[in-house]
């Protein structure tokens, strides 16, 4: 899949889809989205957004239905999407330089647990690089 950044509302929809057991209905997503955002969404607006997500390869409509509602499944996992977004961010803003990204992040004081986590990450990356 070509790298595609999701607009905020579509990302919010995908987050709910990733959190729910598959397959999902637009009605289920509408209920969760309204609860999270405290904003009422028209069913037709969500149908349009689901259509866009399907056209762009993020969702697939199942053949079967639940009552009168279509069932949908994510075609990309949260982890795959976040990896794609992170790589795009890194390339765009840090010229694909991890040290540049870490330098930007460390302008704020890092806690001991942050440093431990970074040390673990570096140790694992070193092991993988040496294989």
C-alpha positions as CSV (number, residue, x, y, z in Angstrom):
1,X,0.0,0.0,0.0
2,X,1.2,3.4,-0.9
3,X,1.9,5.7,2.1
4,X,-1.4,7.6,2.7
5,X,-1.9,9.9,5.7
6,X,-5.4,9.6,7.2
7,X,-7.3,12.8,8.0
8,X,-8.1,13.1,11.7
9,X,-11.7,11.8,11.4
10,X,-10.8,8.8,9.3
11,X,-8.0,8.0,11.7
12,X,-10.5,8.2,14.6
13,X,-12.7,5.8,12.7
14,X,-9.8,3.4,12.1
15,X,-8.8,3.5,15.7
16,X,-12.2,2.4,16.7
17,X,-12.2,-0.4,14.1
18,X,-8.9,-1.6,15.3
19,X,-10.2,-1.7,18.9
20,X,-13.4,-3.6,18.1
21,X,-13.5,-7.3,17.2
22,X,-13.9,-7.8,13.5
23,X,-16.1,-7.5,11.6
24,X,-17.7,-4.1,12.5
25,X,-20.7,-2.2,11.4
26,X,-21.0,1.5,10.7
27,X,-23.5,1.7,13.6
28,X,-21.1,0.2,16.1
29,X,-18.4,2.7,15.0
30,X,-20.9,5.6,15.1
31,X,-21.8,4.8,18.7
32,X,-18.1,4.6,19.8
33,X,-17.1,7.7,17.8
34,X,-19.9,9.7,19.3
35,X,-19.0,8.6,22.8
36,X,-15.3,9.5,22.3
37,X,-15.7,12.8,20.6
38,X,-19.0,14.0,22.2
39,X,-20.1,14.9,18.6
40,X,-23.0,13.4,16.8
41,X,-22.2,12.0,13.4
42,X,-24.8,11.5,10.6
43,X,-25.0,8.0,9.3
44,X,-24.7,9.2,5.7
45,X,-21.4,11.1,6.6
46,X,-20.0,7.9,8.0
47,X,-21.1,5.8,5.0
48,X,-19.2,8.3,2.9
49,X,-16.1,8.1,5.1
50,X,-16.2,4.3,5.1
51,X,-16.5,4.3,1.3
52,X,-13.3,6.5,1.2
53,X,-11.5,4.2,3.5
54,X,-12.5,1.2,1.4
55,X,-11.4,3.0,-1.9
56,X,-8.1,3.8,-0.4
57,X,-7.4,0.2,0.8
58,X,-7.9,0.6,4.5
59,X,-11.2,-1.3,4.8
60,X,-13.0,-4.1,3.0
61,X,-16.8,-4.6,3.0
62,X,-17.7,-8.3,3.7
63,X,-20.2,-10.0,1.4
64,X,-22.4,-10.9,4.4
65,X,-24.5,-8.5,6.5
66,X,-25.5,-8.2,10.1
67,X,-29.2,-7.6,9.7
68,X,-29.4,-4.7,7.2
69,X,-25.9,-3.4,8.1
70,X,-22.8,-4.1,6.0
71,X,-19.8,-5.6,7.8
72,X,-16.3,-4.2,7.5
73,X,-12.8,-5.4,8.2
74,X,-9.5,-3.4,8.4
75,X,-7.1,-4.3,5.7
76,X,-4.2,-2.7,7.5
77,X,-3.3,-3.1,11.1
78,X,-2.7,-0.2,13.5
79,X,1.0,-1.2,13.7
80,X,1.4,-1.2,10.0
81,X,-0.3,2.2,9.7
82,X,1.8,3.7,12.5
83,X,5.0,2.3,11.0
84,X,4.1,3.9,7.7
85,X,3.2,7.3,9.3
86,X,6.4,7.2,11.4
87,X,8.6,6.5,8.4
88,X,7.0,9.3,6.5
89,X,7.4,11.7,9.4
90,X,11.0,10.7,9.9
91,X,11.8,11.2,6.2
92,X,9.9,14.5,5.9
93,X,11.1,16.2,9.0
94,X,14.3,14.5,9.9
95,X,15.7,13.4,6.5
96,X,15.4,9.8,7.7
97,X,17.8,10.4,10.6
98,X,16.9,8.6,13.8
99,X,19.6,10.6,15.7
100,X,17.9,13.9,14.5
101,X,14.6,12.6,15.8
102,X,16.0,11.6,19.1
103,X,17.8,14.9,19.5
104,X,14.5,16.7,18.9
105,X,12.8,14.5,21.5
106,X,15.5,14.9,24.1
107,X,15.3,18.7,24.2
108,X,12.9,17.9,27.1
109,X,14.3,16.3,30.1
110,X,14.2,12.5,29.9
111,X,13.3,10.4,32.9
112,X,15.4,7.4,34.0
113,X,12.7,5.1,32.6
114,X,12.8,6.9,29.3
115,X,16.6,6.4,29.2
116,X,16.3,2.8,30.1
117,X,13.7,2.2,27.3
118,X,16.0,4.0,24.8
119,X,19.0,1.8,26.0
120,X,16.9,-1.3,25.5
121,X,15.9,-0.2,22.1
122,X,19.5,0.5,21.1
123,X,20.7,-2.8,22.4
124,X,18.0,-4.7,20.4
125,X,18.8,-2.7,17.3
126,X,22.5,-3.4,17.7
127,X,21.8,-7.2,18.0
128,X,19.7,-7.1,14.8
129,X,22.3,-5.1,12.9
130,X,25.0,-7.6,13.9
131,X,23.0,-10.6,12.6
